[in-house]
């Protein structure tokens, strides 16, 4: 059994050495433990630091492609290097590497395909109240969309089996954390969570440049999650709301017209008609979006089968 620990990196020379020094070379249940970094267009000496600390594999991007793309390219490289289990962690040493055996144990025991490390969010001092709230909100949205029970969906400290890695496909350029859990739930993968510890803050988060930026990106990510993975529910909810409002306003106008001298207020009739038309069209969009979602799922299955067949030929 081979374990590969991957770390996406973008100008991480200052902290990568600390993170690598904490990584294990032996983990119970594995014959080999290798390290892989993703050089996401680094302009500092991140790669030199990695090689000096004994990293086995380096995936290079000529330009910065973002965390999600780096994560996916890292998975692909781990598969090509024969990983049976892949652990993803961060270059800022946020996660305690001593918890890697606990993270991989459910996979080795055959109880899970993906394991997500759950941080003690409330106890993390450098997380602001707003960030803690958004972390909880994002996790709740993921639980609803994926029908899983992962308490810390944004956590990047996670392990996955070879078969799970083959079936994942991330579309976002911002982050992979939410999408991968939702896909696992939709594809009936066994996904679980284990409590993990965190280390002290070494640098500000690259994803959270400011509170306003984090709020904006979090809201956009949450909306995109629903649009991509629950399109019928998303558009049908909007359509039914518009249609119901138009119907109620139309009923009011009709009641007034039948029971009173109601020559005016034509604007109510126009508003009701507009809302009914908008609601009807949005409901039609819900059906079209649902068909597109079904087609995307088929394409993901084709991709997974292609990777599996490629494995069998090696």
DAFEN-V676719 format. One line per field, one symbol per residue. ss: DSSP state (a for helix, b for strand, c for the rest). psi: psi as a letter, one per 30 degrees, with the letter a starting at -180 (. if undefined). burial: I if it has 24 or more other C-alpha atoms within 12 Angstrom, else O. A space follows every 10 residues. Layout:
ss = ???
psi = ???
burial = ???
This chain:
ss = cbbbbbbbbc ccaaaaaaaa aacccccccc cbbbbbbbbb cccccaaaaa aaccccbbbb bcccccaaaa aaaaaaaaaa ccccbbbbbb ccccbcaaaa aaaaaaaacc cccbbbbbcc aaacccccaa aaaaaaaaaa aaaaaacccc cccccccbbb baaaaaaccc ccccccaaaa aaaaaacccc bbbbbccbcc cccccccccc aaaaaaaaaa aaaaaaaaac aaaaaaaaaa aaaaaaaaaa aaaaaaaaac cccccaaaaa aaaaaaaaaa aaaaaaaaaa aaaaaaaaaa aaaaaaaaaa aaac
psi = kkkkjkjkkj hgeffeeeee ffklfkkkfk ekjlkkljji hkgaheeeee efggkekkkk kflkfleeee eeeeeeeeef ggkekkkkll fghekjffge eeefeeeefg flekkkkjli effjegklee eeeeeeeeee eeeeefhlij fiefkfjlll leeeeffkjk fkfelfeeee eeeeefghlj klkkklllll kfllkffiel eeeeeeeeee eeeeeeeefh eeeeeeeeee eeeeeeeeee eeeeeeeefl jifahffeee eeeeeeeeee eeeeeeeeee eeeeeeeeee eeeeeeeeee eff.
burial = OIIIIIIIII IIIOIIIIII OIIIIOIOOI OOIIIIIIII IIOOOIIOII OOIOIIIIII IOOOIIIIII IIIIIIIIII IIIIIIIIII IIIIIIIIII IIIIIIIIOO OIIIIIIIIO IOOOOOOOOO IIOIIIIIII IIIIIIIIII IIIIIIIIII IIIIIIIIII IIOIIIIIII IIIIIIIOII IIIIIIIIIO OOOOOOIOOO OOOIOOIIOO IIIIIIIIII IIIIIIOIII OIIIIIIOII OOIOOOOOOO OOOOOOOIIO OIIOIIOIII OIIOIIOOII OOOOOOOOOO OOOIOOIOOO OOOO
